[in-house]
Each structure stands twice: as structure tokens, then as C-alpha cells.
Amino acid sequence: MRYQVLIIFVFFLFSCNKQDQDPPKNVLIICIDDLRPELKSFGANYIKSPNIDALANKGVKFTNHFVNAPSCGPSRYTLLTGQYGLQYRKQSNGALFARAEDELTNAKKVSPSMPEWFKLNGYTTVSVGKVSHHPGGRGGTNWDTDSIIEMPGAWDKHLMPVGSWKTPRGAMHGLANGQARTPDHRAVMESVDGLDTSYPDGLIAEEGLNQIEKLAAAKTPFFLAIGLIKPHLPFGVPKKYLDMYEGAEIPEIQHPEKPQGKTTWHPSGEFMKYNRNNKDPRTDNEFAMELKRYYAACVSYADKHVGDILKKLKETGADKNTIVVLWGDHGWHLGEHAIWGKHSLFEESLHSPLIIYNPEMKENGQGIDAIVETLDVFPTLAELCKLPNPDFVQGKSLVPVIENKEETSRAAIAYTAKATTIRTSKYRFIEAASGSMELYDHVNNPDETKNIAKENPAVVKELKKLLNDKIGGVLYWSF
């Protein structure tokens, strides 16, 4: 009898403990292409971004988040792997494909990606839209070849609705109502009096809502990533969003001059390939202000989709147990330093919004000014979801920063094919493969207009060592 009572008591304790355990948290990541911190919640008061602002106000807003590369492909590589990927720096937008080739063809061991890590730990993983570089995650001429996968083993589903654009490649730079960008049809900006689905993001958002419903109803936790394309070029948007900025006071361009000396400045090659009716925003201020208005409209268009996504999450009830991350894949120059586009190592190309909302976190609602980088997202989500620590990543969990338990300072690394930079709270240091160096004092010259490298050799030496130590040395010099 005593033995039977003991068994019942042990079973009771086990049952109570099981009931007391929190269910696994879901993850929803919203990736937005070419989104600089041009949001009201990040200080751009003229921008209408109520849904992202609401998320920022109830989550944790990182005001000094920097991406690890100023281009779509390598930046997304760092988000999805938690590693710099410097061995693929010359592959640029093909970095994840190069990683896949190393794994599948060259039989090189690669660490699990972030979605694969969650998948290995019991999560259903789904991607919709542009999450890796190719919307839909496939290669081939039209980015729809099933045998060429950008991230093998990562996703249970990797979806890209294309509608009248017919292919993921056509939708990536899609103009209105199924018109794909071509050499003969390459308008830099346009608007149509139509529905949200007049542009591909409308379809991406709709499929995202569909996936939220399905995943919320399932019994397994989910890791869902939804990638919106706007405000990526071309600046095409339904007219109702452009109308929101009718008569708005668009701020003038700050430090619009080309920097002096040898720098990572470039002549806006991607932007200049678009049809601009022979106008150049570097010399035509009226045209520049119109472009900024269209960019703002595209931000509001993306914000509307963010609102729909978060509303659907709440309608399903999954919001109570879902960590939400909103991430801009890099910044974008709107004329600063006489650049229109990204691809530089200046602040405008590398500074992007990062918001993390955890419904159980006591520290929600704060803004954090600490320097953080995209690499940190993977280990942060693993810790928040109580997954095993991915000790193969190069980022550091942001949980100690959020909980105000970390006292050590952080720095952010970024790179292009031919140069590398480190950003601290005081300085930005850039070293090119050619040996040229740039140093900007962010205390006295936050616009990065005066290179003080020659006058400060001790600071340059210190930052070179910090950069070298942070990324391991060998790959740093492999230009």
C-alpha cells in the first residue's frame, strides 16, 4: 500500500511539473528590404509608420543596430547563420548559395543555419517572400529551380507567391500589376491607383497571413519569417500611400557632398541604371525631394503589411506566446555623401532598425542605445526560446543587454568585397584591401565627413587590433 501511494505521489509531482512548464515560444521574423531607420519611432517624425511604431513602443528598440554587410545577400547571410561569412565576401549576393555548394558539392562541414537550428529542436520552419537573398530561396535563371536551393535543410516550406509577375525574379523588382523590370521598362518610381496586391508585397503579406493561421492551429511551435521587398527599388507603391505625403515637409538631405579623399564612396551605380528621365538627384534638389517622398510612401506601404501581420497573429491568439523580430536588412542613402543606394561602409548603409518583442519580457517598451549587430539575433532568439546555445555563431545574445546585466561595450563589424569596418560608440574605422584607412569621430563628427586617420595613429592601431581580434584575423586579411 505504501509503495502504491509513493507511485501516485511521484506521478502527481511529475504531472504538476509538466503542467507548470511553459510551452515553447514561437518566433516571427519580419524582414524589410532597404529599410533605414526612417520611422517615426526612430526619430523620422514626418514618416507615417504607426504599426512598426506600436511594435517598437511595446518591444525593445535597438537604436544603434548595425548590419554586417551593406548588401542584401551577405547581410541576410549573417542574420540566418549568425556568422560573418567572410570566406564568401567576394560572392556578395550569392553568399548563401556558395555556402550551400560547400555543403552539398564540396563536402565541407557548415554549421546549422538559424531556421535549421530551430527545426532540429522541434520547430516547424516556414519562410514567405524575401528572407534569404532570392525570394523563395531557389536559384536558376528565374529563381524558381527546385534543384538549386539557397539554404538546404532550413525550411519546411519556403514560399514566394508571384501572381502575375510569374517568377520570383520578376516579382523581386516588380512594377505594378505584373510588369517585371526590364532594360526597356525600368522606372525608378511609380504609383498606381490600385489595391495592395498591385505590387508583389501585397501577395507576400497575404500568404504570410495564411501561414500564420495554419501554424497557430498546429501542435508544434513555429519559426516563421516573412520578407517584404519595399522600400527596395524601384520605388513603386499604390497611390494611397503616396497621397499620405501630399504637402508633407520632407527634410533636406544632410551632408550631401561627396567625401574628400579615397573612401568607400561609390557613384550610385544600381540607382543610376533606372530610368530617371535624365534627372540626377545629386544636382536636382526637386527631384531628390520627390524621390524621398516615394521612399517614404514605400515605408508606409510596408508598415501597413506589418500591421496586418501582427493583427492576424493576435487574432489567432498566438501573439501571447510569440517572439516578434522586425529587422531592416541594411540602410540606404537618400543623398547623404552624394550616394543614392547602399553598398558603402558609411553609417547610412549600415544603420537599420531592429525591434524585438517578447510577450513575457519585463523590459519591453525601452529603447537601447548600445551598439549591437545583426549577428546577435540568432543567439538571442535561441536563449529566449530556451534552445541549446548555438556556440558556433559569432554573435552574442542580446538578453544581457536587454536586462541591463552587461557592462562590457560592444562593437559592430561590417564588410564589402574590398573593405572592412568596425563601429564603436566613439569611432568608425574602415580599412580597404588597398591599405587606405578611414577614421571618423562619432562624438564630434557623427556625419562621417572628416577622415582623421592620419592624425590619430594610436586610435587606428587600437581599432585595427579590435577588428582583427573580433573576426579571427585570418579571414580579415583574405581580400
N, C-alpha and C positions, 0 to 999 in steps of 0.2 A: 504493500500500500504506500509506504513511504517513498519507494522508488518511482511509483506511478505519479505521485504528487510532484516529485522533483522533475520528472519529464514534462509535466504540464506547466510547471513554473518556468522552466527553461524555454519552452515553446512560446509561452506568453511574453517573456522578455525579448525573444527574437522577433516576434510579431510586432511588438511595440517599437522596437528599434527600427525595423523595416518601414513602419508607417511614418516614423519621425524623420527618416531620410528625405532630403529634398530631391524632387525629381530632377533629372538632368536639364540644364538650361539649353534652350535653343539659341541659335545665332543667326542674325540677319545683317548682312553687309550690303550697304548701298554705295556703289562706286559711281562717281560722276566725273566725266571726262573733261579735262582742261578747266577745271573749276579752281580759280584762285580764291582767296578769302573775300570775294566780292559778295558779301552777305551782310544784311543789317546787323546780325548778331556778332559779326566780326568787325564792325565799325563802318561799313559802307552804308550810310544812312539813307541814301537815295534808292537802294535796291529793295524790291518787294519780294521777300523770301520768308513768309510767315510760318511755313511748315518746318523748314530747316531751323528757323529761329526758335520755334517751340521745342524742338528736339534739343537744341543747344541749351535752352533755359532749364530743362529738366534733366539733362545729362551732364557729362563732363566735357567742356570745350577746351581743346588744346590750341592756344593762340599762337604758339611757336612750334607748330608741327612742320617738319621739312621732309620732302620725299627724297629718295636716294638716287633718283635719276630724273632729268627734266624731259623725258620722252615716255610715251605710253607703254611700250613693251618692257623696257628694263625696270620702270617704276612698278609695274604690275608684277614683274618677276619678284621684286623684293617683298611686296605685300604677301604674295602667295607662297613664298618659300621661307621668308624670314632670313634670307641670306643676301649678301650684296651681289653675288653673281659676277664678280669682276672678270672671271675667266671668259665670260660671254660679252664683255663690254663692246667688242667690235661687231657683234651680231645685232646690237641695238634692238629693234622691234622683233627680231627673231630669237631673242634670248631664250624664251621658254621652249621653242622648237629645237634649239640647239641642245638644251638640257634633255629633252625627250630623245633626241638622236643619241646622245651619250648613253642614256639608259638602255634604249632598245637596240641600237645598232652597234655601238662601240663597247657595250657591256661594262660601262663604268657605273660604279655604285653612286646613286644620288639619294639624298635624304628625302623623306616624305614631304610633300607639299602640305600647306595648311589644310586644305579640304581633305586630302588623303589622311592626314593625322586624325582628323575628326571622324572620317569614315572608318578607320581602323579601330576607333573607340566607340563604335556602335551608332554613329550618326548617319542619317540619310543626307547626302550632299547633292545640291542642285544649283546650277548656275543658269541665269537668264540674261541675255544681252551681252554687253561688252564687259567681261570680268577679266579674262586674260586679254592679250592684245587683239586676237581675232574674235569678233562676236560669234559665239557658237563654238569656239575652241577648235576649229578644224583648219587644215591647210588646203593646198591646191589652188588652182587659178582663181576660183570664185569663193575660196574659203569654205567649201562645203564637202570636201573629200573625206569620207569616213575613215579611210585608212591612214590619214595623216592627222594625228591628234596632238594638240598643243600641250596637254597635261595628262599623260597616261595615268590611269588609276585614281584620278582625283574626284571625278564626279559620277554619281549615279545617273544624272541627267545633265546635259549641257545644251541649253536650248537657245535658239535665236529665231524668233518669228520674223519673216522677211516680207510677207504681204506682196504688194505689187512691185516691190523692189527686186523680187525674185531670188536674189542671192545675198548672203551676209556681206560680201564685198560691196554690192550695190547699195545696201542699206547703211553701211558704215559712213559713207559720205553722201547720203541720200538727200536730194532736194525734194520738193513737195510732190505728193501723190504718185509715187513710184518712179520718179525721174532720178536716175543714177547720175552721179557726177561723171562727165566725160570731158575730153580735151575741148570739145566744142560747146559744152554746157557746163560751165564752172563758175557760176555766180558766187561772189563772196558773201552776199547776204540777200535774203528774200523773205517775203511773208505772204501767206495766202489766207483768205477768209474761209477757214475750214475747221474741222474737228482736230482734236489732239492727235488722232491717227493719221493726219495729213503728213506727219513725219514719223520715222521709224520708232522713236521713243514712245509714242503712243501705244504701239503694238507691244513693245518690250514691257511697258508698265502693265498692260492688260494681262500678259502671260505671267508676270510676276504675281499679280493678284490671284490668278488661277492656281499657281503653285502654293501660295500661302494657304489657301483654303484646303488643298489636298494634304499638305504637310501638317497643318494644325490638326487635322482629323485623324492622322495616323498615330500609331502607338510608339513610334521611335522618335527620339529627338532629331531635330533637323539643323542643317547648316546650309542656309540659303544665301546666295549672292546675286544681286540684281545690278546690272551695269547700264547706266544711262549714257547716251552719247553726247547730247548737248550739255555745255555750250561749245563743243568741238566744231571746227569749220566744216562746212560753210555755215554761216550764221542764219539758218533758216528756221522760221518759227511761225506758228499760227498768229494771225493778225491781232487777236485779242490780247496777246501778251505784249506785243509791240505797242498797242494802244495804251497800256498801263504806264508807259513812259512819255506819253504825249505831253509836252510842256514841262517835263521834269528837268531839273537843273543838273546836268551831267557834269561831274567835276573835271577840271582841266587836268591834263597829263602832268605828272610830277617828273622832274629831271628828264626831259625828253631828248637831251643831247646825247650824241654818240660819245662814249667814254674815251678819254685820251689814252694813247699808248697801245701796247699789244695786250688784248684782253680776250675773253671768250665771247665778245660781241659777234653777231652774225647779221647778215642783211635781210633777215625775214624771208628766206627762200621759199618755205612752204606757203606762206601767206601771199607772196608776190606772184605765185603761179595762178592765182584765182583771177577771174575777170573783174577788174576794178574800174573799167571804163577810163583807163589811162590816168586814174587818180592815185596819188600817193599820200597816205595819211601822215607821213613824216614831214610833208611840206604843205599839206592842205588840212588845216585845222577843222574846217566844217565837215569834211569827210571823216576825219578822225572821231569827231563827236558823234556822228551818225553811226559809225562802227561800234562805238561804246554803247550806244543806245540799243543796238541789235544784240550785243553781247549780254546786256542787262536783261533784255527780253528772253533770251535763251536761258538765263539763270532762273527767271521766274517760271518758265516752262518746265524746267527740271524740278523746281520746287513744288510745282503742282503735282507732279508724279510722286514725289516723296510723300506729300500729304495723302495721296490715295493709297500708297503702300502702307503707311503707318495706320491709316484708318481701317484698312482691311485686317491688319494684324490685330487691332483692338476688337474688331467685330467678331473675330474667331475666338477671342479670349486668350490667344497665345501671347499677347503682349505682357501678361503678368509673369511670364517665365522666359522671355526672350531678350537677350542682349542685342542691342542695335548699334551698329557702327556706320557712320557716314564718313566717307573718305574721298577727297579730291585727288586724282592720280598725279597731278602736278599743278603748278601755277601757269600763268600766261601773261606775257607782257601786253599791256594795252598802250603801247607807245613809250613806256619808260625805257631809257637808254636807247631810244630810237629803234626799238625792236617791236615787231608785231608777231607774237607767237611764243613758243617755248624754246627748248634746246640750248639755252645759255646756262651758266652757273651763277647767275645773279639771283638776288633774293626773289624777284618776281616769278622766275621759272620754278623755284624750289619750294616756295611757301604755299601751303594749301591747307584747307580746313580738315580737321579731324574731330569728330564728336563720338563719344562712347556713352551709351545709356545702359545701365544695369538696373532693372527694377528693384533689386534688393540692396543697392549700394547707398549707404547713408550720406556719402559725399556728393551725390548728384546735385546739380544746379550750380556748380562752381566753374570758374574759368581758371585754367592752369597756364602759367607763363613759362614753365620750364621748357628747355629745348628737348624735343622728342623727335623721333624719326619713324618712318613707315615700318621699318624692320621690327619695331616694338609691338606691332599689332598682334602678330602670331602668338608670341609667348604670353601676352596679356590675356587673350581670349582663352588660351589653354588653362591659365591659372584661374580665371573667373569661372570656367566650366569644370574645374577640378579634374582636368585631364592630366595624365603623366606629363612631366616637364619635357618639352622638346629641346633637349640640351645640345642639339646640333645647330640651332639657329644662332645668328649673330646679334639679334636684337635682345632687349631686356624688357621684362614685364613692366608695365606702367602702373600696376597695382600699388607698389610702394609710393609712387609719385602721387597717385590719387588719394591715398590715405595719409599723405604728408609724413611718411615714415622714412623717406630717403633724403639724406643730406648731401650726398655727393652730386657734383654737377655733371651734366650730360653734354654731349656734342653730337652733331649730325653730319654724316658723310654723304656726298653725292658725287656722281661721275658722269662723264660723257666718254666717247671713244678715245679722246685725246687729252683729257684733263680731269683732275680730281679736286674736290674742295672739302673743307671742314668748316662747320659753323659752330661757334661757341657763343656764349652770352655776350662776349665783348667783341669778337672778331669774325670775319670771314677770310680764310686763306685759300687761295687757288694756286695749284701748280700744274702746268701743262707739260706734255711729253717733250716739248721743245726745250724745257728748262725755265721758261718765263714764269714769273711768280706775281701774284696779286695779293695785297693785304688791305682789308677795309676795316676801319674802326667803327663798330656799330654803336658805340656810346656817343661819339661826336659826329659821325657821318653815316647815319643809317641808310642813306640813299645809295651808298656804294659808288660814289662819284670820284673819290680821290684815293688812288693807289699809293699806300705808304710803305710798301715792302722794302724799298731801298733804305729808308730812314730807320727801319726797325729790325735789324738782322737778328737780334736776340729773340724777339717775338716770333719771327719767321722760323727760326731754329726750333723753338718750343712747339709750335703748331705742326711743323713737319714731323717731329717725333710723335706727337699725339696722334696725328693722322696715320703714321706708319704703324704704331702700336695697335691702333683700333682695328685696322683691317688686315693685320698679319704680315705686312712687309713685302712678301714675295710677289703677291698679285698686284700690289700697289705699283710696282715698277714694270709690270708686264704690259706696256702700252702696245 
